[in-house]
Amino acid sequence: MNRTLIVDDSALSLMILTDILKEEYDVVASKDGRDALKIAQECCPDIILLDIVMPMMDGFEVLYELKKMQETNSIPVIFITSLNDPENEEKGLVLGAADYIYKPFSPRVVKARVKNHLDLFIMRKTIEELALVDQLTKISNRRSLDLRAEVEWARALREQTLLSVAIIDIDNFKKYNDYYGHIAGDAVIKSVANTISRSFFRKTDFTARYGGEEFVVLLPSTPHHDGEKLLQKVCSNIENLAIPHEYSSVASVITVSIGGASIIPQVGYEFRNFMDMADKMLYNAKKEGKNRVIWYNE
C-alpha cells in the first residue's frame, strides 16, 4: 500500500483527508512543518499533501526544505489550500509543487489528483531504475557505477579513508561464446553476476556490470588485505559453480581473473587513475595464468 503524508495544522482537514484516502493508502499525518520534514525523511512517503498556511513554518518553506534533501526531493507534493489566487499558485509551482487541491475538499478530486501524481511518480521511478540497472543481470550498470564512484571517491577524499576497487573478468569468455553459443554465454554472465553480488553483505559495498564479461566491485573503508580476501572468495565461489568450459586454457570450468587496488585518495588523483591501476592488476592476473586475484596497495 502506498504511503501518503498529510501536513495541515487543522485537525478537521487532517480528519477529512485521512477519511478520504485511508481505504487506498497508508496515511501518515502531521500538524507541524518541522515535524513533517522529519517524518518525510524517516518514512519516505510516496506522495505528500501539504497545507500552505501553517504557523512557525509555512508550506512554501517546507517544500523548499523537502526539495533540498536527497531523500525527499523527488517525492511529489500537492498543496492543499484555500488560497485560490495566481500568485500563490505560481510560487508553489516554481518551488516544485506537483499540483494544488483547493478547500473545501471534493473527495473525487482529491482521490483523482493523488492517484494521477502517484502513478506518474511510480512510472518515473521505474524509468530511473531501469536506466541504472543492467537488463541482463539485474545488477547495477556502468552508468550507475559512474554515479556511485563519484560519491564514494569524494567521500574517501574528504574523510581520508581507504577505498578499494576490483575489476572481475571471466576467463576465456570469447571461446565459451564461440563454442557454446551466446544464449549459454548470457546464462554464464547472469550466474557470475549473481555470485559476485551475493558475496558482499555490507550496504556500502557496490557491484556493477562494467560491460561485456567484466564486473566492478567498490568497497569503501576496506583495507587491501580485507579486499583481497573477499575477492579471493569470489574467485573460488565462481569456480565452485562448476559451469563446464572444456575450451578454457585455465580449467575445465568457468573461472575469473581479478585485479584490485586500495588507496586513500589524494588531491590531483582521479577515480579513473584508480581504475587504471586495478585494470593493470587484472592484466597481471591474466598474464600470470588467470583464475587468480592480484592486488595493488600503495
C-alpha positions as CSV (number, residue, x, y, z in Angstrom):
1,M,0.0,0.0,0.0
2,N,1.4,3.4,-1.0
3,R,2.1,5.9,1.8
4,T,0.7,9.4,1.9
5,L,1.9,12.1,4.3
6,I,-0.7,14.8,5.0
7,V,0.5,18.0,6.6
8,D,-2.0,20.5,7.9
9,D,-2.4,22.4,11.2
10,S,-6.1,22.0,11.0
11,A,-7.3,18.8,12.8
12,L,-10.6,19.0,10.8
13,S,-8.7,19.0,7.5
14,L,-6.5,16.1,8.6
15,M,-9.5,14.1,9.6
16,I,-11.4,14.8,6.3
17,L,-8.4,14.0,4.1
18,T,-7.5,10.9,6.1
19,D,-11.1,9.6,5.8
20,I,-11.0,10.2,2.0
21,L,-7.7,8.4,1.5
22,K,-7.4,5.7,4.2
23,E,-9.0,2.9,2.3
24,E,-6.5,3.1,-0.6
25,Y,-3.4,4.5,1.2
26,D,-1.3,4.1,4.3
27,V,-1.9,7.6,5.7
28,V,0.5,9.4,8.0
29,A,-0.5,12.8,9.4
30,S,1.3,15.8,10.9
31,K,0.2,19.2,12.1
32,D,3.6,20.9,12.0
33,G,6.0,21.6,9.2
34,R,9.2,20.8,11.0
35,D,7.8,17.6,12.3
36,A,6.7,16.7,8.8
37,L,10.2,17.1,7.5
38,K,11.5,14.5,10.0
39,I,8.6,12.2,9.2
40,A,9.3,12.5,5.4
41,Q,12.9,11.6,5.9
42,E,12.1,8.6,8.2
43,C,9.1,7.0,6.5
44,C,9.8,8.1,2.8
45,P,6.1,8.7,1.7
46,D,5.2,8.2,-1.9
47,I,3.3,11.5,-2.0
48,I,2.8,14.5,0.3
49,L,-0.3,16.6,0.7
50,L,0.9,19.9,2.2
51,D,-1.1,22.9,3.6
52,I,0.4,26.3,2.8
53,V,-0.8,28.4,5.7
54,M,0.7,27.0,8.9
55,P,2.3,28.6,12.0
56,M,6.0,28.5,12.6
57,M,6.8,27.1,9.2
58,D,4.5,27.6,6.2
59,G,4.1,25.2,3.3
60,F,6.4,27.1,1.0
61,E,9.2,26.7,3.5
62,V,8.5,23.0,4.0
63,L,8.5,22.4,0.2
64,Y,11.8,24.3,-0.1
65,E,13.4,22.1,2.5
66,L,12.0,18.9,1.0
67,K,13.5,19.8,-2.4
68,K,16.9,20.4,-0.7
69,M,17.1,16.9,0.8
70,Q,18.2,14.0,-1.3
71,E,15.9,11.6,0.5
72,T,12.8,13.7,-0.3
73,N,13.4,15.9,-3.3
74,S,11.7,13.6,-5.8
75,I,8.5,13.0,-3.7
76,P,5.5,14.7,-5.4
77,V,4.0,17.4,-3.2
78,I,0.4,18.6,-3.7
79,F,-0.5,21.8,-1.9
80,I,-3.8,21.8,-0.1
81,T,-5.0,25.4,0.4
82,S,-7.8,27.9,0.5
83,L,-5.5,30.5,-1.2
84,N,-7.1,30.4,-4.6
85,D,-5.0,33.1,-6.4
86,P,-2.5,33.0,-9.3
87,E,0.4,34.5,-7.3
88,N,0.4,31.7,-4.6
89,E,-0.2,29.0,-7.2
90,E,2.8,30.3,-9.3
91,K,5.0,30.5,-6.3
92,G,4.3,26.9,-5.3
93,L,4.8,25.5,-8.9
94,V,8.1,27.4,-9.2
95,L,9.3,25.8,-5.9
96,G,8.4,22.4,-7.3
97,A,4.8,21.6,-6.2
98,A,3.2,19.0,-8.4
99,D,-0.3,20.3,-8.1
100,Y,-2.9,22.2,-6.0
101,I,-6.1,20.9,-4.3
102,Y,-8.4,23.7,-3.0
103,K,-10.5,23.8,0.1
104,P,-13.3,22.8,0.7
105,F,-12.3,19.3,-0.5
106,S,-14.1,17.3,-3.1
107,P,-13.3,13.6,-2.3
108,R,-13.4,12.6,-6.0
109,V,-10.9,15.4,-6.9
110,V,-8.6,14.5,-4.0
111,K,-8.6,10.8,-5.0
112,A,-8.1,11.6,-8.7
113,R,-5.2,14.0,-8.2
114,V,-3.4,11.9,-5.7
115,K,-3.7,8.8,-7.9
116,N,-2.6,10.7,-11.0
117,H,0.6,12.1,-9.4
118,L,1.3,8.9,-7.6
119,D,1.1,6.9,-10.9
120,L,3.5,9.5,-12.6
121,F,5.9,9.2,-9.6
122,I,6.0,5.4,-9.8
123,M,6.4,5.5,-13.6
124,R,9.3,8.0,-13.3
125,K,11.0,5.9,-10.5
126,T,10.7,2.8,-12.7
127,I,12.3,4.5,-15.7
128,E,15.1,5.9,-13.5
129,E,15.7,2.4,-12.0
130,L,15.8,0.8,-15.5
131,A,18.3,3.4,-16.6
132,L,20.7,2.3,-13.8
133,V,20.2,-1.4,-13.9
134,D,21.8,-3.9,-16.4
135,Q,18.9,-5.6,-18.0
136,L,20.6,-9.0,-18.4
137,T,22.0,-9.4,-14.9
138,K,19.6,-7.1,-13.0
139,I,22.6,-5.6,-11.1
140,S,23.8,-2.0,-11.4
141,N,25.1,-0.9,-14.8
142,R,28.1,1.2,-15.9
143,R,26.1,4.5,-15.5
144,S,25.2,3.6,-12.0
145,L,28.8,2.7,-11.3
146,D,29.9,6.1,-12.5
147,L,27.4,7.9,-10.2
148,R,28.3,5.8,-7.2
149,A,32.0,6.1,-7.8
150,E,31.8,9.9,-7.9
151,V,30.1,9.8,-4.4
152,E,32.5,7.3,-2.8
153,W,35.6,8.9,-4.2
154,A,34.6,12.3,-2.9
155,R,33.7,10.9,0.5
156,A,37.0,9.0,0.8
157,L,39.0,12.1,-0.4
158,R,37.1,14.3,2.1
159,E,37.5,11.9,5.1
160,Q,40.8,10.5,4.0
161,T,39.6,6.9,4.3
162,L,40.6,3.8,2.3
163,L,38.7,2.9,-0.9
164,S,39.1,-0.5,-2.6
165,V,38.0,-1.4,-6.1
166,A,38.2,-4.7,-8.0
167,I,37.7,-5.5,-11.7
168,I,36.5,-9.0,-12.4
169,D,36.8,-10.6,-15.9
170,I,35.5,-14.0,-17.0
171,D,38.4,-16.1,-18.3
172,N,38.3,-17.3,-21.9
173,F,34.8,-16.0,-22.4
174,K,35.1,-15.4,-26.1
175,K,35.9,-19.1,-26.6
176,Y,32.9,-20.0,-24.4
177,N,30.6,-17.9,-26.6
178,D,32.1,-19.3,-29.8
179,Y,31.7,-22.9,-28.8
180,Y,28.6,-22.9,-26.5
181,G,26.7,-20.0,-28.1
182,H,25.5,-16.6,-27.0
183,I,22.5,-17.9,-25.1
184,A,24.7,-20.0,-22.9
185,G,27.1,-17.1,-22.6
186,D,24.3,-14.9,-21.3
187,A,23.4,-17.5,-18.7
188,V,27.1,-17.6,-17.6
189,I,27.2,-13.8,-17.2
190,K,24.0,-13.9,-15.1
191,S,25.3,-16.7,-12.9
192,V,28.6,-14.9,-12.4
193,A,26.8,-11.6,-11.6
194,N,24.6,-13.3,-9.1
195,T,27.6,-15.0,-7.4
196,I,29.5,-11.7,-7.2
197,S,26.6,-9.7,-5.7
198,R,25.8,-12.4,-3.2
199,S,29.4,-12.4,-1.9
200,F,29.1,-9.0,-0.3
201,F,26.9,-8.1,2.6
202,R,27.6,-4.5,3.7
203,K,25.1,-1.9,2.5
204,T,28.1,0.2,1.4
205,D,29.6,-2.5,-0.9
206,F,28.6,-2.0,-4.5
207,T,28.6,-4.3,-7.5
208,A,28.1,-3.4,-11.2
209,R,28.4,-4.9,-14.6
210,Y,31.1,-2.9,-16.3
211,G,30.5,-4.2,-19.8
212,G,30.6,-7.5,-21.6
213,E,32.0,-10.1,-19.3
214,E,33.6,-7.6,-16.9
215,F,32.3,-6.5,-13.4
216,V,33.4,-3.9,-10.9
217,V,33.2,-4.0,-7.1
218,L,33.5,-0.9,-4.9
219,L,34.4,-1.5,-1.3
220,P,34.5,1.7,0.8
221,S,36.6,1.8,4.0
222,T,38.2,-1.5,3.1
223,P,42.0,-2.2,3.5
224,H,43.8,-4.1,0.8
225,H,44.1,-7.4,2.9
226,D,40.3,-7.5,3.5
227,G,39.5,-6.6,-0.1
228,E,41.9,-9.2,-1.5
229,K,40.5,-11.8,0.9
230,L,36.9,-11.1,-0.2
231,L,37.8,-11.2,-3.9
232,Q,39.7,-14.5,-3.4
233,K,36.4,-15.9,-2.0
234,V,34.6,-14.6,-5.1
235,C,37.1,-16.3,-7.3
236,S,36.6,-19.6,-5.5
237,N,32.8,-19.2,-5.5
238,I,32.7,-18.8,-9.2
239,E,35.0,-21.8,-9.8
240,N,32.8,-23.8,-7.5
241,L,29.8,-23.1,-9.7
242,A,31.3,-25.8,-11.8
243,I,30.0,-24.5,-15.1
244,P,31.7,-26.6,-17.8
245,H,34.1,-24.9,-20.1
246,E,36.1,-27.5,-21.9
247,Y,37.7,-24.9,-24.2
248,S,39.3,-22.9,-21.4
249,S,43.1,-22.8,-21.1
250,V,42.8,-22.5,-17.4
251,A,40.4,-25.1,-16.1
252,S,37.5,-27.4,-17.2
253,V,35.0,-24.9,-15.7
254,I,34.3,-21.2,-15.8
255,T,36.8,-19.1,-13.8
256,V,37.6,-15.4,-13.4
257,S,40.6,-13.2,-13.1
258,I,40.5,-10.2,-10.7
259,G,42.6,-7.1,-10.4
260,G,42.2,-4.9,-7.3
261,A,43.6,-1.7,-5.7
262,S,43.3,0.1,-2.4
263,I,44.2,3.7,-1.8
264,I,43.4,6.8,0.2
265,P,42.5,9.3,-2.5
266,Q,44.7,12.5,-2.8
267,V,44.0,15.8,-4.5
268,G,45.1,15.6,-8.1
269,Y,44.5,11.9,-8.4
270,E,41.2,10.9,-10.0
271,F,39.0,7.8,-9.9
272,R,39.9,6.9,-13.5
273,N,43.5,6.7,-12.4
274,F,42.4,4.3,-9.6
275,M,40.6,2.2,-12.1
276,D,43.6,2.1,-14.4
277,M,45.6,0.7,-11.5
278,A,43.1,-2.1,-10.9
279,D,43.0,-2.8,-14.6
280,K,46.8,-3.2,-14.6
281,M,46.4,-5.7,-11.8
282,L,43.8,-7.6,-13.8
283,Y,46.2,-7.7,-16.8
284,N,48.9,-9.1,-14.5
285,A,46.4,-11.7,-13.2
286,K,45.7,-12.8,-16.8
287,K,49.3,-12.8,-17.7
288,E,50.2,-15.0,-14.7
289,G,47.8,-17.7,-15.5
290,K,44.3,-16.4,-14.8
291,N,41.9,-17.7,-12.2
292,R,43.5,-15.6,-9.5
293,V,43.5,-12.3,-7.7
294,I,46.3,-9.7,-7.9
295,W,46.0,-6.6,-5.7
296,Y,47.8,-3.3,-5.6
297,N,48.3,-1.4,-2.3
298,E,50.2,1.8,-2.1
